[in-house]
Amino acid sequence: MTLTDLPTWAAMPAAILLAIGGLFTLLGAIGLLRLPDFYARMHPPTMGTTLGTGCMLVASMLVSVALLHRPVFHELLITLLIVVTTPITAMLLMRAAVHRGRR
Amino acid sequence: MSMIFQYAIWFAGLCVVLAMLCSLLRLFRGPRAQDRVLALDTFYINGMLSLLLLGIRSGLTVYFDMALLIALFGFASSVALAKFILRGEVIEP
């Protein structure tokens, strides 16, 4: 069950998805670091979080199905949790920032 | 073919570590409290992604359990901090 006997039909899409997910995560964090205002800094991390986590979880599902023949219950649960909880956090933080006043 | 996959895992790990450094920098020099909470949110998501990459590399199920726990507790802490910023109290009577 090592990674060396991963079949090609799973290795290529998983590699591409991992690279794209890492790039999205990095772009979101760079946007969080570089943008000037809090209201502008609000949305790059949510984009990076959702897309990066989604791509990496799809890659993980591919590897698990191709290599370990186990059900992908954990990945589905993490996807559901991230997709549900990221907008809630963003909305609460935005309400808090609006409540505290414009900077 | 598996070499390409190894390189992709290394590349994704490098990207996640750089993203963690960026959000840590924002956490330290954020001008107001909501910037720090947002940076902490990004930081725990990136830590969860690094655990997920470890799980893909090693094939153990334990890493996925840890990633699930980190996502759950990070969400709870972010909501508690946002509520504290909004109201000044976490649990209101």
N, CA and C atoms of all chains as a GROMACS GRO file, in nm:
protein
  588
    1MET      N    1   0.082  -0.121   0.000
    1MET     CA    2   0.000   0.000   0.000
    1MET      C    3   0.086   0.126   0.000
    2THR      N    4   0.207   0.114  -0.054
    2THR     CA    5   0.287   0.236  -0.061
    2THR      C    6   0.244   0.319  -0.181
    3LEU      N    7   0.298   0.438  -0.186
    3LEU     CA    8   0.256   0.529  -0.293
    3LEU      C    9   0.319   0.492  -0.426
    4THR      N   10   0.415   0.398  -0.427
    4THR     CA   11   0.483   0.371  -0.552
    4THR      C   12   0.397   0.290  -0.648
    5ASP      N   13   0.300   0.213  -0.594
    5ASP     CA   14   0.215   0.139  -0.685
    5ASP      C   15   0.078   0.204  -0.700
    6LEU      N   16   0.080   0.335  -0.706
    6LEU     CA   17  -0.042   0.409  -0.737
    6LEU      C   18  -0.065   0.403  -0.888
    7PRO      N   19  -0.186   0.364  -0.933
    7PRO     CA   20  -0.208   0.356  -1.077
    7PRO      C   21  -0.212   0.495  -1.142
    8THR      N   22  -0.188   0.494  -1.274
    8THR     CA   23  -0.170   0.621  -1.345
    8THR      C   24  -0.299   0.701  -1.351
    9TRP      N   25  -0.412   0.632  -1.368
    9TRP     CA   26  -0.539   0.705  -1.380
    9TRP      C   27  -0.574   0.780  -1.253
   10ALA      N   28  -0.515   0.741  -1.141
   10ALA     CA   29  -0.540   0.816  -1.018
   10ALA      C   30  -0.427   0.914  -0.989
   11ALA      N   31  -0.305   0.882  -1.033
   11ALA     CA   32  -0.190   0.966  -0.994
   11ALA      C   33  -0.192   1.100  -1.066
   12MET      N   34  -0.224   1.100  -1.195
   12MET     CA   35  -0.218   1.226  -1.268
   12MET      C   36  -0.323   1.328  -1.220
   13PRO      N   37  -0.454   1.293  -1.213
   13PRO     CA   38  -0.549   1.393  -1.162
   13PRO      C   39  -0.522   1.432  -1.018
   14ALA      N   40  -0.475   1.338  -0.937
   14ALA     CA   41  -0.447   1.372  -0.797
   14ALA      C   42  -0.330   1.470  -0.788
   15ALA      N   43  -0.226   1.451  -0.871
   15ALA     CA   44  -0.113   1.544  -0.868
   15ALA      C   45  -0.155   1.683  -0.912
   16ILE      N   46  -0.235   1.689  -1.021
   16ILE     CA   47  -0.280   1.820  -1.070
   16ILE      C   48  -0.368   1.889  -0.966
   17LEU      N   49  -0.458   1.812  -0.902
   17LEU     CA   50  -0.546   1.871  -0.802
   17LEU      C   51  -0.468   1.918  -0.679
   18LEU      N   52  -0.365   1.842  -0.640
   18LEU     CA   53  -0.284   1.885  -0.526
   18LEU      C   54  -0.211   2.015  -0.557
   19ALA      N   55  -0.154   2.027  -0.678
   19ALA     CA   56  -0.082   2.149  -0.714
   19ALA      C   57  -0.177   2.268  -0.718
   20ILE      N   58  -0.297   2.249  -0.776
   20ILE     CA   59  -0.392   2.360  -0.785
   20ILE      C   60  -0.440   2.401  -0.645
   21GLY      N   61  -0.465   2.302  -0.560
   21GLY     CA   62  -0.510   2.334  -0.425
   21GLY      C   63  -0.405   2.409  -0.345
   22GLY      N   64  -0.279   2.367  -0.356
   22GLY     CA   65  -0.173   2.439  -0.287
   22GLY      C   66  -0.158   2.581  -0.336
   23LEU      N   67  -0.171   2.600  -0.469
   23LEU     CA   68  -0.159   2.736  -0.523
   23LEU      C   69  -0.274   2.825  -0.475
   24PHE      N   70  -0.396   2.770  -0.468
   24PHE     CA   71  -0.509   2.850  -0.421
   24PHE      C   72  -0.491   2.889  -0.275
   25THR      N   73  -0.443   2.794  -0.194
   25THR     CA   74  -0.421   2.825  -0.053
   25THR      C   75  -0.317   2.935  -0.037
   26LEU      N   76  -0.208   2.923  -0.113
   26LEU     CA   77  -0.102   3.024  -0.104
   26LEU      C   78  -0.151   3.160  -0.150
   27LEU      N   79  -0.232   3.162  -0.258
   27LEU     CA   80  -0.285   3.290  -0.307
   27LEU      C   81  -0.377   3.355  -0.205
   28GLY      N   82  -0.459   3.274  -0.137
   28GLY     CA   83  -0.546   3.330  -0.034
   28GLY      C   84  -0.467   3.390   0.081
   29ALA      N   85  -0.360   3.322   0.123
   29ALA     CA   86  -0.281   3.375   0.234
   29ALA      C   87  -0.204   3.499   0.193
   30ILE      N   88  -0.155   3.504   0.066
   30ILE     CA   89  -0.084   3.624   0.021
   30ILE      C   90  -0.180   3.742   0.013
   31GLY      N   91  -0.303   3.715  -0.031
   31GLY     CA   92  -0.403   3.821  -0.033
   31GLY      C   93  -0.436   3.869   0.107
   32LEU      N   94  -0.440   3.777   0.203
   32LEU     CA   95  -0.462   3.817   0.343
   32LEU      C   96  -0.348   3.904   0.393
   33LEU      N   97  -0.227   3.878   0.346
   33LEU     CA   98  -0.112   3.955   0.394
   33LEU      C   99  -0.101   4.090   0.326
   34ARG      N  100  -0.136   4.098   0.196
   34ARG     CA  101  -0.101   4.216   0.118
   34ARG      C  102  -0.210   4.321   0.103
   35LEU      N  103  -0.337   4.284   0.117
   35LEU     CA  104  -0.443   4.380   0.087
   35LEU      C  105  -0.451   4.488   0.196
   36PRO      N  106  -0.494   4.609   0.160
   36PRO     CA  107  -0.479   4.721   0.254
   36PRO      C  108  -0.586   4.732   0.362
   37ASP      N  109  -0.709   4.687   0.335
   37ASP     CA  110  -0.820   4.716   0.424
   37ASP      C  111  -0.875   4.587   0.482
   38PHE      N  112  -0.945   4.595   0.596
   38PHE     CA  113  -1.001   4.472   0.651
   38PHE      C  114  -1.111   4.416   0.563
   39TYR      N  115  -1.194   4.507   0.508
   39TYR     CA  116  -1.304   4.459   0.424
   39TYR      C  117  -1.252   4.400   0.295
   40ALA      N  118  -1.135   4.445   0.249
   40ALA     CA  119  -1.073   4.380   0.133
   40ALA      C  120  -1.001   4.253   0.173
   41ARG      N  121  -0.951   4.249   0.298
   41ARG     CA  122  -0.881   4.129   0.344
   41ARG      C  123  -0.976   4.017   0.378
   42MET      N  124  -1.106   4.045   0.373
   42MET     CA  125  -1.203   3.945   0.419
   42MET      C  126  -1.213   3.828   0.322
   43HIS      N  127  -1.211   3.855   0.192
   43HIS     CA  128  -1.248   3.745   0.102
   43HIS      C  129  -1.138   3.660   0.044
   44PRO      N  130  -1.010   3.700   0.033
   44PRO     CA  131  -0.912   3.600  -0.016
   44PRO      C  132  -0.898   3.475   0.071
   45PRO      N  133  -0.900   3.484   0.204
   45PRO     CA  134  -0.888   3.357   0.280
   45PRO      C  135  -1.006   3.263   0.260
   46THR      N  136  -1.127   3.318   0.241
   46THR     CA  137  -1.240   3.227   0.222
   46THR      C  138  -1.230   3.156   0.088
   47MET      N  139  -1.186   3.230  -0.016
   47MET     CA  140  -1.165   3.165  -0.146
   47MET      C  141  -1.058   3.058  -0.136
   48GLY      N  142  -0.944   3.095  -0.074
   48GLY     CA  143  -0.836   2.998  -0.062
   48GLY      C  144  -0.874   2.878   0.021
   49THR      N  145  -0.949   2.904   0.128
   49THR     CA  146  -0.990   2.792   0.214
   49THR      C  147  -1.080   2.695   0.141
   50THR      N  148  -1.186   2.748   0.078
   50THR     CA  149  -1.284   2.659   0.019
   50THR      C  150  -1.226   2.584  -0.100
   51LEU      N  151  -1.162   2.659  -0.193
   51LEU     CA  152  -1.112   2.593  -0.313
   51LEU      C  153  -0.993   2.504  -0.284
   52GLY      N  154  -0.900   2.552  -0.198
   52GLY     CA  155  -0.783   2.470  -0.168
   52GLY      C  156  -0.819   2.343  -0.095
   53THR      N  157  -0.907   2.356   0.005
   53THR     CA  158  -0.948   2.236   0.079
   53THR      C  159  -1.027   2.142  -0.010
   54GLY      N  160  -1.113   2.198  -0.098
   54GLY     CA  161  -1.190   2.111  -0.187
   54GLY      C  162  -1.102   2.033  -0.281
   55CYS      N  163  -1.002   2.100  -0.343
   55CYS     CA  164  -0.913   2.030  -0.436
   55CYS      C  165  -0.834   1.922  -0.364
   56MET      N  166  -0.779   1.957  -0.245
   56MET     CA  167  -0.698   1.857  -0.174
   56MET      C  168  -0.783   1.739  -0.127
   57LEU      N  169  -0.909   1.765  -0.089
   57LEU     CA  170  -0.992   1.653  -0.044
   57LEU      C  171  -1.032   1.563  -0.158
   58VAL      N  172  -1.054   1.622  -0.278
   58VAL     CA  173  -1.085   1.537  -0.394
   58VAL      C  174  -0.964   1.451  -0.430
   59ALA      N  175  -0.842   1.510  -0.421
   59ALA     CA  176  -0.721   1.432  -0.446
   59ALA      C  177  -0.706   1.319  -0.344
   60SER      N  178  -0.737   1.350  -0.219
   60SER     CA  179  -0.727   1.247  -0.114
   60SER      C  180  -0.827   1.134  -0.136
   61MET      N  181  -0.948   1.172  -0.182
   61MET     CA  182  -1.047   1.068  -0.214
   61MET      C  183  -1.000   0.978  -0.327
   62LEU      N  184  -0.938   1.039  -0.430
   62LEU     CA  185  -0.886   0.959  -0.541
   62LEU      C  186  -0.781   0.860  -0.493
   63VAL      N  187  -0.687   0.908  -0.409
   63VAL     CA  188  -0.580   0.821  -0.362
   63VAL      C  189  -0.636   0.710  -0.274
   64SER      N  190  -0.733   0.744  -0.189
   64SER     CA  191  -0.788   0.640  -0.101
   64SER      C  192  -0.862   0.534  -0.180
   65VAL      N  193  -0.940   0.578  -0.278
   65VAL     CA  194  -1.016   0.480  -0.356
   65VAL      C  195  -0.924   0.393  -0.439
   66ALA      N  196  -0.818   0.453  -0.497
   66ALA     CA  197  -0.731   0.376  -0.586
   66ALA      C  198  -0.637   0.285  -0.511
   67LEU      N  199  -0.598   0.327  -0.389
   67LEU     CA  200  -0.488   0.257  -0.324
   67LEU      C  201  -0.532   0.170  -0.206
   68LEU      N  202  -0.621   0.222  -0.125
   68LEU     CA  203  -0.649   0.153   0.001
   68LEU      C  204  -0.780   0.078   0.000
   69HIS      N  205  -0.867   0.107  -0.097
   69HIS     CA  206  -0.998   0.041  -0.107
   69HIS      C  207  -1.078   0.055   0.022
   70ARG      N  208  -1.070   0.174   0.082
   70ARG     CA  209  -1.150   0.198   0.202
   70ARG      C  210  -1.253   0.306   0.170
   71PRO      N  211  -1.361   0.310   0.246
   71PRO     CA  212  -1.461   0.415   0.221
   71PRO      C  213  -1.407   0.553   0.256
   72VAL      N  214  -1.456   0.655   0.186
   72VAL     CA  215  -1.401   0.790   0.200
   72VAL      C  216  -1.489   0.872   0.292
   73PHE      N  217  -1.524   0.816   0.406
   73PHE     CA  218  -1.617   0.881   0.497
   73PHE      C  219  -1.557   1.007   0.559
   74HIS      N  220  -1.428   1.000   0.597
   74HIS     CA  221  -1.364   1.114   0.662
   74HIS      C  222  -1.359   1.236   0.570
   75GLU      N  223  -1.324   1.212   0.444
   75GLU     CA  224  -1.311   1.324   0.352
   75GLU      C  225  -1.445   1.391   0.328
   76LEU      N  226  -1.550   1.309   0.314
   76LEU     CA  227  -1.683   1.368   0.294
   76LEU      C  228  -1.725   1.450   0.416
   77LEU      N  229  -1.691   1.400   0.535
   77LEU     CA  230  -1.728   1.472   0.657
   77LEU      C  231  -1.652   1.604   0.668
   78ILE      N  232  -1.522   1.603   0.635
   78ILE     CA  233  -1.443   1.726   0.642
   78ILE      C  234  -1.494   1.827   0.539
   79THR      N  235  -1.528   1.779   0.418
   79THR     CA  236  -1.582   1.868   0.316
   79THR      C  237  -1.710   1.935   0.363
   80LEU      N  238  -1.800   1.854   0.419
   80LEU     CA  239  -1.927   1.909   0.468
   80LEU      C  240  -1.902   2.014   0.576
   81LEU      N  241  -1.811   1.982   0.669
   81LEU     CA  242  -1.783   2.073   0.780
   81LEU      C  243  -1.725   2.205   0.730
   82ILE      N  244  -1.627   2.198   0.636
   82ILE     CA  245  -1.563   2.320   0.588
   82ILE      C  246  -1.663   2.404   0.510
   83VAL      N  247  -1.743   2.339   0.424
   83VAL     CA  248  -1.836   2.414   0.340
   83VAL      C  249  -1.944   2.480   0.425
   84VAL      N  250  -1.984   2.414   0.536
   84VAL     CA  251  -2.087   2.474   0.620
   84VAL      C  252  -2.030   2.583   0.708
   85THR      N  253  -1.909   2.561   0.764
   85THR     CA  254  -1.864   2.651   0.869
   85THR      C  255  -1.790   2.775   0.821
   86THR      N  256  -1.729   2.773   0.701
   86THR     CA  257  -1.654   2.891   0.657
   86THR      C  258  -1.743   3.014   0.636
   87PRO      N  259  -1.860   3.002   0.570
   87PRO     CA  260  -1.944   3.122   0.558
   87PRO      C  261  -1.996   3.173   0.692
   88ILE      N  262  -2.020   3.082   0.788
   88ILE     CA  263  -2.070   3.127   0.918
   88ILE      C  264  -1.965   3.213   0.988
   89THR      N  265  -1.838   3.165   0.985
   89THR     CA  266  -1.731   3.243   1.047
   89THR      C  267  -1.712   3.377   0.979
   90ALA      N  268  -1.715   3.377   0.845
   90ALA     CA  269  -1.695   3.501   0.771
   90ALA      C  270  -1.807   3.600   0.800
   91MET      N  271  -1.931   3.549   0.808
   91MET     CA  272  -2.044   3.638   0.832
   91MET      C  273  -2.038   3.698   0.972
   92LEU      N  274  -2.003   3.615   1.071
   92LEU     CA  275  -1.995   3.666   1.208
   92LEU      C  276  -1.883   3.769   1.222
   93LEU      N  277  -1.768   3.741   1.158
   93LEU     CA  278  -1.656   3.836   1.166
   93LEU      C  279  -1.691   3.967   1.096
   94MET      N  280  -1.762   3.958   0.983
   94MET     CA  281  -1.800   4.080   0.913
   94MET      C  282  -1.898   4.162   0.994
   95ARG      N  283  -1.992   4.094   1.060
   95ARG     CA  284  -2.085   4.168   1.146
   95ARG      C  285  -2.012   4.234   1.261
   96ALA      N  286  -1.913   4.164   1.318
   96ALA     CA  287  -1.836   4.223   1.427
   96ALA      C  288  -1.758   4.345   1.380
   97ALA      N  289  -1.700   4.335   1.259
   97ALA     CA  290  -1.621   4.448   1.208
   97ALA      C  291  -1.711   4.568   1.178
   98VAL      N  292  -1.829   4.543   1.122
   98VAL     CA  293  -1.922   4.653   1.094
   98VAL      C  294  -1.969   4.715   1.224
   99HIS      N  295  -1.988   4.631   1.324
   99HIS     CA  296  -2.033   4.680   1.454
   99HIS      C  297  -1.927   4.767   1.520
  100ARG      N  298  -1.801   4.731   1.502
  100ARG     CA  299  -1.695   4.809   1.566
  100ARG      C  300  -1.662   4.937   1.494
  101GLY      N  301  -1.710   4.952   1.373
  101GLY     CA  302  -1.688   5.078   1.303
  101GLY      C  303  -1.584   5.067   1.195
  102ARG      N  304  -1.602   5.154   1.096
  102ARG     CA  305  -1.513   5.152   0.980
  102ARG      C  306  -1.377   5.207   1.017
  103ARG      N  307  -1.274   5.146   0.955
  103ARG     CA  308  -1.139   5.193   0.986
  103ARG      C  309  -1.083   5.270   0.869
  104MET      N  310   0.568   0.765  -1.297
  104MET     CA  311   0.440   0.834  -1.276
  104MET      C  312   0.420   0.868  -1.130
  105SER      N  313   0.469   0.781  -1.046
  105SER     CA  314   0.454   0.811  -0.904
  105SER      C  315   0.550   0.921  -0.858
  106MET      N  316   0.659   0.945  -0.937
  106MET     CA  317   0.749   1.056  -0.905
  106MET      C  318   0.677   1.188  -0.913
  107ILE      N  319   0.590   1.202  -1.017
  107ILE     CA  320   0.516   1.327  -1.035
  107ILE      C  321   0.425   1.351  -0.914
  108PHE      N  322   0.366   1.241  -0.864
  108PHE     CA  323   0.278   1.255  -0.748
  108PHE      C  324   0.356   1.297  -0.624
  109GLN      N  325   0.476   1.239  -0.609
  109GLN     CA  326   0.560   1.281  -0.495
  109GLN      C  327   0.595   1.428  -0.504
  110TYR      N  328   0.633   1.473  -0.626
  110TYR     CA  329   0.666   1.616  -0.644
  110TYR      C  330   0.545   1.703  -0.614
  111ALA      N  331   0.426   1.657  -0.656
  111ALA     CA  332   0.304   1.736  -0.630
  111ALA      C  333   0.278   1.746  -0.481
  112ILE      N  334   0.302   1.638  -0.407
  112ILE     CA  335   0.281   1.643  -0.262
  112ILE      C  336   0.381   1.739  -0.198
  113TRP      N  337   0.508   1.735  -0.245
  113TRP     CA  338   0.607   1.829  -0.191
  113TRP      C  339   0.570   1.973  -0.221
  114PHE      N  340   0.524   1.998  -0.344
  114PHE     CA  341   0.487   2.134  -0.384
  114PHE      C  342   0.370   2.185  -0.301
  115ALA      N  343   0.270   2.099  -0.281
  115ALA     CA  344   0.153   2.141  -0.202
  115ALA      C  345   0.194   2.168  -0.058
  116GLY      N  346   0.284   2.085  -0.004
  116GLY     CA  347   0.332   2.109   0.132
  116GLY      C  348   0.407   2.240   0.146
  117LEU      N  349   0.488   2.272   0.045
  117LEU     CA  350   0.561   2.399   0.046
  117LEU      C  351   0.463   2.517   0.042
  118CYS      N  352   0.361   2.506  -0.045
  118CYS     CA  353   0.262   2.613  -0.055
  118CYS      C  354   0.188   2.631   0.076
  119VAL      N  355   0.152   2.520   0.142
  119VAL     CA  356   0.077   2.531   0.268
  119VAL      C  357   0.163   2.593   0.377
  120VAL      N  358   0.293   2.558   0.379
  120VAL     CA  359   0.381   2.615   0.482
  120VAL      C  360   0.400   2.765   0.458
  121LEU      N  361   0.415   2.806   0.331
  121LEU     CA  362   0.427   2.949   0.302
  121LEU      C  363   0.299   3.024   0.339
  122ALA      N  364   0.184   2.961   0.314
  122ALA     CA  365   0.057   3.024   0.352
  122ALA      C  366   0.046   3.038   0.502
  123MET      N  367   0.095   2.936   0.577
  123MET     CA  368   0.093   2.946   0.723
  123MET      C  369   0.184   3.060   0.770
  124LEU      N  370   0.299   3.079   0.704
  124LEU     CA  371   0.388   3.189   0.741
  124LEU      C  372   0.320   3.324   0.715
  125CYS      N  373   0.252   3.337   0.600
  125CYS     CA  374   0.184   3.463   0.567
  125CYS      C  375   0.076   3.495   0.671
  126SER      N  376  -0.004   3.395   0.706
  126SER     CA  377  -0.112   3.424   0.801
  126SER      C  378  -0.056   3.448   0.940
  127LEU      N  379   0.057   3.385   0.973
  127LEU     CA  380   0.119   3.412   1.103
  127LEU      C  381   0.170   3.556   1.110
  128LEU      N  382   0.225   3.604   0.997
  128LEU     CA  383   0.271   3.744   0.993
  128LEU      C  384   0.154   3.839   1.012
  129ARG      N  385   0.042   3.808   0.946
  129ARG     CA  386  -0.076   3.894   0.962
  129ARG      C  387  -0.130   3.885   1.104
  130LEU      N  388  -0.117   3.766   1.165
  130LEU     CA  389  -0.163   3.751   1.304
  130LEU      C  390  -0.080   3.837   1.398
  131PHE      N  391   0.049   3.853   1.368
  131PHE     CA  392   0.131   3.930   1.460
  131PHE      C  393   0.119   4.079   1.438
  132ARG      N  394   0.095   4.125   1.313
  132ARG     CA  395   0.094   4.269   1.292
  132ARG      C  396  -0.040   4.322   1.249
  133GLY      N  397  -0.148   4.244   1.271
  133GLY     CA  398  -0.279   4.293   1.234
  133GLY      C  399  -0.317   4.415   1.316
  134PRO      N  400  -0.369   4.520   1.252
  134PRO     CA  401  -0.392   4.643   1.328
  134PRO      C  402  -0.507   4.632   1.428
  135ARG      N  403  -0.608   4.554   1.399
  135ARG     CA  404  -0.719   4.546   1.494
  135ARG      C  405  -0.748   4.400   1.526
  136ALA      N  406  -0.843   4.380   1.615
  136ALA     CA  407  -0.867   4.245   1.667
  136ALA      C  408  -0.928   4.155   1.561
  137GLN      N  409  -1.015   4.211   1.474
  137GLN     CA  410  -1.080   4.123   1.376
  137GLN      C  411  -0.981   4.073   1.272
  138ASP      N  412  -0.875   4.151   1.245
  138ASP     CA  413  -0.770   4.101   1.156
  138ASP      C  414  -0.701   3.979   1.216
  139ARG      N  415  -0.678   3.986   1.348
  139ARG     CA  416  -0.611   3.873   1.413
  139ARG      C  417  -0.699   3.750   1.415
  140VAL      N  418  -0.829   3.769   1.434
  140VAL     CA  419  -0.918   3.653   1.434
  140VAL      C  420  -0.925   3.590   1.295
  141LEU      N  421  -0.928   3.675   1.192
  141LEU     CA  422  -0.930   3.623   1.055
  141LEU      C  423  -0.801   3.548   1.023
  142ALA      N  424  -0.687   3.602   1.070
  142ALA     CA  425  -0.559   3.535   1.046
  142ALA      C  426  -0.552   3.402   1.121
  143LEU      N  427  -0.612   3.396   1.242
  143LEU     CA  428  -0.613   3.270   1.316
  143LEU      C  429  -0.699   3.166   1.245
  144ASP      N  430  -0.810   3.212   1.187
  144ASP     CA  431  -0.897   3.122   1.110
  144ASP      C  432  -0.822   3.061   0.992
  145THR      N  433  -0.753   3.146   0.916
  145THR     CA  434  -0.674   3.096   0.803
  145THR      C  435  -0.563   3.003   0.850
  146PHE      N  436  -0.505   3.036   0.966
  146PHE     CA  437  -0.393   2.957   1.017
  146PHE      C  438  -0.436   2.814   1.052
  147TYR      N  439  -0.551   2.800   1.118
  147TYR     CA  440  -0.589   2.663   1.153
  147TYR      C  441  -0.635   2.584   1.032
  148ILE      N  442  -0.693   2.653   0.932
  148ILE     CA  443  -0.729   2.580   0.810
  148ILE      C  444  -0.604   2.529   0.741
  149ASN      N  445  -0.496   2.610   0.742
  149ASN     CA  446  -0.373   2.565   0.678
  149ASN      C  447  -0.307   2.452   0.756
  150GLY      N  448  -0.316   2.456   0.887
  150GLY     CA  449  -0.265   2.343   0.965
  150GLY      C  450  -0.340   2.215   0.936
  151MET      N  451  -0.474   2.228   0.919
  151MET     CA  452  -0.554   2.111   0.883
  151MET      C  453  -0.513   2.057   0.747
  152LEU      N  454  -0.481   2.148   0.654
  152LEU     CA  455  -0.438   2.102   0.521
  152LEU      C  456  -0.305   2.030   0.527
  153SER      N  457  -0.213   2.078   0.613
  153SER     CA  458  -0.084   2.009   0.624
  153SER      C  459  -0.102   1.869   0.684
  154LEU      N  460  -0.194   1.856   0.780
  154LEU     CA  461  -0.221   1.722   0.834
  154LEU      C  462  -0.282   1.631   0.728
  155LEU      N  463  -0.366   1.690   0.642
  155LEU     CA  464  -0.428   1.613   0.534
  155LEU      C  465  -0.323   1.562   0.435
  156LEU      N  466  -0.222   1.649   0.408
  156LEU     CA  467  -0.114   1.605   0.318
  156LEU      C  468  -0.034   1.492   0.381
  157LEU      N  469  -0.008   1.502   0.512
  157LEU     CA  470   0.060   1.392   0.581
  157LEU      C  471  -0.020   1.264   0.570
  158GLY      N  472  -0.154   1.276   0.582
  158GLY     CA  473  -0.239   1.158   0.572
  158GLY      C  474  -0.236   1.097   0.433
  159ILE      N  475  -0.230   1.183   0.330
  159ILE     CA  476  -0.221   1.129   0.193
  159ILE      C  477  -0.089   1.056   0.174
  160ARG      N  478   0.020   1.116   0.228
  160ARG     CA  479   0.152   1.053   0.208
  160ARG      C  480   0.163   0.920   0.279
  161SER      N  481   0.112   0.913   0.404
  161SER     CA  482   0.138   0.792   0.482
  161SER      C  483   0.025   0.690   0.469
  162GLY      N  484  -0.097   0.736   0.435
  162GLY     CA  485  -0.207   0.642   0.420
  162GLY      C  486  -0.269   0.596   0.550
  163LEU      N  487  -0.238   0.663   0.661
  163LEU     CA  488  -0.297   0.626   0.788
  163LEU      C  489  -0.428   0.702   0.808
  164THR      N  490  -0.521   0.643   0.882
  164THR     CA  491  -0.651   0.707   0.905
  164THR      C  492  -0.646   0.807   1.019
  165VAL      N  493  -0.542   0.798   1.103
  165VAL     CA  494  -0.534   0.882   1.221
  165VAL      C  495  -0.526   1.029   1.184
  166TYR      N  496  -0.453   1.058   1.075
  166TYR     CA  497  -0.436   1.197   1.035
  166TYR      C  498  -0.569   1.260   0.994
  167PHE      N  499  -0.657   1.180   0.934
  167PHE     CA  500  -0.786   1.234   0.894
  167PHE      C  501  -0.873   1.264   1.016
  168ASP      N  502  -0.864   1.177   1.118
  168ASP     CA  503  -0.935   1.207   1.242
  168ASP      C  504  -0.885   1.337   1.304
  169MET      N  505  -0.750   1.354   1.303
  169MET     CA  506  -0.695   1.477   1.360
  169MET      C  507  -0.738   1.599   1.281
  170ALA      N  508  -0.743   1.587   1.148
  170ALA     CA  509  -0.786   1.700   1.065
  170ALA      C  510  -0.932   1.734   1.094
  171LEU      N  511  -1.015   1.633   1.113
  171LEU     CA  512  -1.156   1.657   1.146
  171LEU      C  513  -1.169   1.729   1.279
  172LEU      N  514  -1.090   1.686   1.378
  172LEU     CA  515  -1.097   1.752   1.510
  172LEU      C  516  -1.049   1.895   1.502
  173ILE      N  517  -0.941   1.920   1.423
  173ILE     CA  518  -0.891   2.056   1.412
  173ILE      C  519  -0.994   2.146   1.347
  174ALA      N  520  -1.063   2.096   1.243
  174ALA     CA  521  -1.166   2.176   1.177
  174ALA      C  522  -1.279   2.210   1.273
  175LEU      N  523  -1.321   2.111   1.353
  175LEU     CA  524  -1.432   2.131   1.446
  175LEU      C  525  -1.396   2.233   1.554
  176PHE      N  526  -1.282   2.212   1.621
  176PHE     CA  527  -1.247   2.302   1.730
  176PHE      C  528  -1.209   2.441   1.680
  177GLY      N  529  -1.148   2.448   1.562
  177GLY     CA  530  -1.116   2.579   1.506
  177GLY      C  531  -1.240   2.658   1.475
  178PHE      N  532  -1.342   2.590   1.424
  178PHE     CA  533  -1.468   2.661   1.399
  178PHE      C  534  -1.528   2.713   1.528
  179ALA      N  535  -1.527   2.630   1.632
  179ALA     CA  536  -1.584   2.672   1.760
  179ALA      C  537  -1.509   2.792   1.817
  180SER      N  538  -1.374   2.789   1.808
  180SER     CA  539  -1.296   2.900   1.864
  180SER      C  540  -1.315   3.026   1.784
  181SER      N  541  -1.326   3.015   1.650
  181SER     CA  542  -1.346   3.134   1.568
  181SER      C  543  -1.481   3.198   1.597
  182VAL      N  544  -1.584   3.114   1.612
  182VAL     CA  545  -1.717   3.168   1.641
  182VAL      C  546  -1.719   3.234   1.778
  183ALA      N  547  -1.648   3.172   1.876
  183ALA     CA  548  -1.644   3.232   2.010
  183ALA      C  549  -1.572   3.366   2.009
  184LEU      N  550  -1.461   3.375   1.934
  184LEU     CA  551  -1.388   3.502   1.928
  184LEU      C  552  -1.468   3.609   1.856
  185ALA      N  553  -1.538   3.571   1.748
  185ALA     CA  554  -1.619   3.669   1.675
  185ALA      C  555  -1.733   3.718   1.762
  186LYS      N  556  -1.793   3.626   1.840
  186LYS     CA  557  -1.900   3.667   1.932
  186LYS      C  558  -1.847   3.759   2.040
  187PHE      N  559  -1.725   3.732   2.085
  187PHE     CA  560  -1.666   3.819   2.186
  187PHE      C  561  -1.639   3.958   2.131
  188ILE      N  562  -1.592   3.966   2.006
  188ILE     CA  563  -1.569   4.097   1.945
  188ILE      C  564  -1.701   4.171   1.925
  189LEU      N  565  -1.804   4.095   1.888
  189LEU     CA  566  -1.931   4.158   1.856
  189LEU      C  567  -2.001   4.210   1.981
  190ARG      N  568  -2.001   4.129   2.088
  190ARG     CA  569  -2.085   4.162   2.203
  190ARG      C  570  -2.006   4.200   2.327
  191GLY      N  571  -1.881   4.153   2.337
  191GLY     CA  572  -1.808   4.173   2.460
  191GLY      C  573  -1.823   4.058   2.558
  192GLU      N  574  -1.908   3.960   2.523
  192GLU     CA  575  -1.927   3.842   2.606
  192GLU      C  576  -1.947   3.724   2.513
  193VAL      N  577  -1.908   3.605   2.557
  193VAL     CA  578  -1.928   3.488   2.473
  193VAL      C  579  -2.065   3.427   2.498
  194ILE      N  580  -2.094   3.399   2.626
  194ILE     CA  581  -2.224   3.341   2.662
  194ILE      C  582  -2.302   3.447   2.739
  195GLU      N  583  -2.411   3.489   2.681
  195GLU     CA  584  -2.488   3.593   2.747
  195GLU      C  585  -2.595   3.531   2.836
  196PRO      N  586  -2.623   3.594   2.946
  196PRO     CA  587  -2.726   3.540   3.036
  196PRO      C  588  -2.867   3.558   2.977
   0.00000   0.00000   0.00000
